[in-house]
């Protein structure tokens, strides 16, 4: 900073104010300071600045990189956190790195709260983390005391998919579920309830999956092994819908003329023009904003009561659904 100050012809204290975005310097001086810093290749030491602050104002985000929708949420967390004056620290869950290690790294980096996306944490594990710092979990597989939750009304989302297909005239509607993955149980229950409500209980057909393309491909192979295909399939998420769709197409099955397919999440994958997938939309930006807001309420407002925030999804109709094939 002394080099920058010497080049501009101001005090080092004034340069410090500029880098900390504090009042006390004119717009012209600020511009000259930043220009001098760029010329000298100077960057403020963020780690040192963080150590000097009483509060870090950092939100840790624990996430997996397996699902496009989770990545969409991570992307949306950044502007949501910035709006509240917080920075974001990421920690990814991978096969060679356990959840405990990932959480400890976030805490070591002075994360004041942790937002958890797409993990399969147990209630015991979540409660243990919440005992150390505020925790917000998005679409959890288990609920834990002391943890705020932001989730989608998954049963309602699948109901909209069944309603859409039934209105098109479908009766033989199958469901490829997500097994023990987040939201899968609620989506499975929503499918059964919606089918019964339309008088289609005898057509209920559930295939186990796990939110991957391969589970969708496996379900397609199982369907192709039967004498007659269902006229529509609601997949547990967009990835499994993609695997299902491509495997059916390679087998000569037309989509949607022979089989209609619905995904879940309305991720970037669903919106690709050559996929054109009808999908249940979870608004990643809204999910991220509400998760950040919940963390901020704990940190800045002192809220202690747990919150369960439920969002209503919407069905986005594209080219992968249409009227059922003729018998």
Secondary structure, 3 states (H helix, E strand, C coil): CHHHHHHHCCCHHHHHHHHCCCCCCCHHHHHHHHHHHHHHCCCCCHHHHHHHCCCCCEEEEEEECCCHHHHHHHHHHHHHHHHCCCEEEEEEEECCECHHHHHHHHHHCCCCEEEEECCCCCHHHHHHHHCCCEEEEECCCCCCCCEEEEEECHHHHHHHHHHHHHHHCCCCEEEECCCCCCCHHHHHHHHHHHHHHCCCHHHCCEECCCCCHHHHHHHHHHHHCCCCCCCEEEECCHHHHHHHHHHHHHCCCCCCCCCEEEEEECCHHHHCCCCCCEEEECCHHHHHHHHHHHHHHHHHCCCCCCCEEEECCEEECCCCCCCCCCC
